Amino acid sequence: MKILKWLDRNLEEKLMMVLLMAMVLIMGIQVVCRYVFNNSLSWTEEITRFLFVWTTFLSIGYCTEKQISLRIEQLVGILPVKLQAVIKVLVLLISMAFFAYMIPKAWDYTWSAIDSGQKSSATHISMAWVQGATVVGFVFGLVRSAEELIRTITAIKKSQDLKR
């Protein structure tokens, strides 16, 4: 149970950290090879780009969980607390609807790469591995939005219970 709780709190963050460290390491190897050995590696830029794509889509769930997003805090902040809660619920529901809409689209996009047998030019990796990041990112976004919605509704109910 402790492992599941740890994964729930840290999964996206730790995965992104590993991917970013891998990007730094790979680009460091490229710099050393280019300037020390006067020989450029052909695969480093492509792998780094793929890792960046995965990091970007993993950040959807992370940002949703940490409540890091672009929003208009000044406008919402001046509203009554109850209305702020309603807006938060509406935003979460819209986010969930968007993620739920995008998951099948991303799935189709990934399967099109599998069906076509599309491979990357330098590493010959199936592009489905790269395009699969969209599916994972939107699923994490949907799950994290649902978790945040449950927490928000629970907090609203608790505050109403306290006023009784």
C-alpha positions as CSV (number, residue, x, y, z in Angstrom):
1,M,0.0,0.0,0.0
2,K,2.9,2.4,0.8
3,I,4.3,1.8,-2.7
4,L,1.0,2.7,-4.3
5,K,0.8,5.9,-2.3
6,W,4.3,6.8,-3.2
7,L,3.6,6.2,-6.9
8,D,0.5,8.2,-6.7
9,R,2.4,11.2,-5.3
10,N,5.6,10.9,-7.2
11,L,5.2,8.9,-10.4
12,E,5.2,11.7,-13.0
13,E,7.8,13.8,-11.2
14,K,10.3,10.9,-10.9
15,L,9.8,9.8,-14.5
16,M,10.3,13.4,-15.7
17,M,13.4,13.7,-13.5
18,V,14.9,10.5,-15.0
19,L,14.1,11.6,-18.6
20,L,15.6,15.1,-18.0
21,M,18.7,13.5,-16.6
22,A,18.9,11.2,-19.6
23,M,18.6,14.2,-21.9
24,V,21.4,16.0,-20.1
25,L,23.6,12.9,-20.2
26,I,23.0,12.2,-23.9
27,M,23.6,15.8,-24.9
28,G,26.8,15.9,-22.7
29,I,28.0,12.8,-24.6
30,Q,27.3,14.5,-27.8
31,V,29.3,17.6,-26.8
32,V,32.2,15.5,-25.7
33,C,32.2,13.5,-28.9
34,R,31.9,16.5,-31.1
35,Y,34.5,18.7,-29.5
36,V,36.9,16.2,-27.9
37,F,36.8,13.4,-30.5
38,N,35.8,15.6,-33.5
39,N,33.1,13.1,-34.3
40,S,29.4,13.9,-34.0
41,L,26.8,11.2,-33.1
42,S,23.8,11.0,-35.3
43,W,21.3,9.6,-32.8
44,T,21.6,12.0,-29.8
45,E,19.5,14.8,-31.1
46,E,16.7,12.4,-32.1
47,I,16.7,10.6,-28.8
48,T,16.8,13.8,-26.9
49,R,13.8,15.1,-28.8
50,F,11.8,11.9,-28.1
51,L,12.6,12.2,-24.4
52,F,11.5,15.8,-24.5
53,V,8.2,14.8,-26.0
54,W,7.6,12.2,-23.3
55,T,8.6,14.8,-20.6
56,T,6.1,17.3,-22.0
57,F,3.2,14.8,-22.0
58,L,4.1,13.5,-18.6
59,S,3.9,17.0,-17.3
60,I,0.2,17.1,-18.0
61,G,-0.6,14.8,-15.0
62,Y,2.1,16.5,-12.9
63,C,0.8,20.0,-13.4
64,T,-2.8,18.9,-12.9
65,E,-1.9,17.2,-9.6
66,K,0.2,20.2,-8.3
67,Q,-2.5,22.6,-9.6
68,I,0.1,24.4,-11.8
69,S,-1.7,25.8,-14.8
70,L,-2.4,29.0,-16.7
71,R,-5.3,30.7,-15.1
72,I,-6.7,34.0,-14.1
73,E,-6.1,34.1,-10.3
74,Q,-7.0,37.8,-9.9
75,L,-10.5,37.4,-11.3
76,V,-11.2,34.2,-9.4
77,G,-9.6,35.5,-6.2
78,I,-12.1,38.4,-5.9
79,L,-15.1,36.1,-6.1
80,P,-16.9,34.6,-3.1
81,V,-15.4,31.3,-1.8
82,K,-18.4,29.3,-2.9
83,L,-18.2,30.6,-6.4
84,Q,-14.5,29.9,-6.5
85,A,-15.2,26.3,-5.6
86,V,-17.9,26.1,-8.3
87,I,-15.4,27.5,-10.9
88,K,-12.8,25.0,-9.8
89,V,-15.2,22.1,-10.2
90,L,-16.3,23.4,-13.7
91,V,-12.6,23.8,-14.8
92,L,-11.9,20.3,-13.6
93,L,-14.9,18.9,-15.4
94,I,-13.9,20.7,-18.6
95,S,-10.4,19.4,-18.3
96,M,-11.7,15.9,-17.8
97,A,-13.9,16.2,-20.8
98,F,-11.0,17.4,-22.9
99,F,-8.7,14.6,-21.8
100,A,-11.4,12.0,-22.3
101,Y,-12.0,13.4,-25.8
102,M,-8.3,13.4,-26.6
103,I,-7.4,9.8,-25.4
104,P,-9.1,8.0,-28.3
105,K,-7.6,10.5,-30.8
106,A,-4.2,9.9,-29.3
107,W,-4.8,6.2,-29.4
108,D,-5.7,6.3,-33.1
109,Y,-2.6,8.5,-33.7
110,T,-0.4,5.9,-32.0
111,W,-2.0,3.0,-33.9
112,S,-1.5,4.8,-37.2
113,A,2.2,4.7,-36.5
114,I,2.1,1.0,-35.7
115,D,0.0,0.2,-38.8
116,S,2.3,2.2,-41.1
117,G,5.5,0.9,-39.6
118,Q,6.8,4.4,-39.4
119,K,10.3,4.5,-37.9
120,S,12.6,7.4,-36.9
121,S,15.3,8.3,-39.3
122,A,18.5,8.1,-37.1
123,T,17.6,5.4,-34.6
124,H,15.0,3.4,-36.5
125,I,12.8,3.4,-33.4
126,S,9.1,2.9,-34.1
127,M,7.4,6.2,-33.9
128,A,4.6,4.6,-32.0
129,W,6.9,4.8,-28.9
130,V,7.1,8.5,-29.3
131,Q,3.4,9.0,-30.2
132,G,2.4,6.8,-27.3
133,A,3.4,9.7,-25.0
134,T,0.2,11.4,-26.0
135,V,-2.0,8.6,-24.8
136,V,0.0,8.3,-21.5
137,G,-0.1,12.1,-21.0
138,F,-3.8,12.4,-21.5
139,V,-4.6,9.4,-19.3
140,F,-2.5,10.8,-16.5
141,G,-4.2,14.2,-17.0
142,L,-7.7,12.5,-16.8
143,V,-6.8,10.5,-13.7
144,R,-5.2,13.5,-11.9
145,S,-8.1,15.7,-12.8
146,A,-10.5,13.1,-11.4
147,E,-8.5,12.9,-8.2
148,E,-8.5,16.7,-7.8
149,L,-12.2,16.8,-8.5
150,I,-12.8,14.2,-5.7
151,R,-10.6,16.2,-3.3
152,T,-12.4,19.5,-4.2
153,I,-15.9,18.0,-3.8
154,T,-14.8,16.4,-0.5
155,A,-13.5,19.8,0.8
156,I,-16.7,21.5,-0.2
157,K,-18.8,19.0,1.6
158,K,-16.6,19.2,4.7
159,S,-16.9,23.0,4.8
160,Q,-20.7,22.7,4.5
161,D,-20.7,20.2,7.3
162,L,-18.7,22.6,9.5
163,K,-21.3,25.3,9.0
164,R,-24.2,23.2,10.3
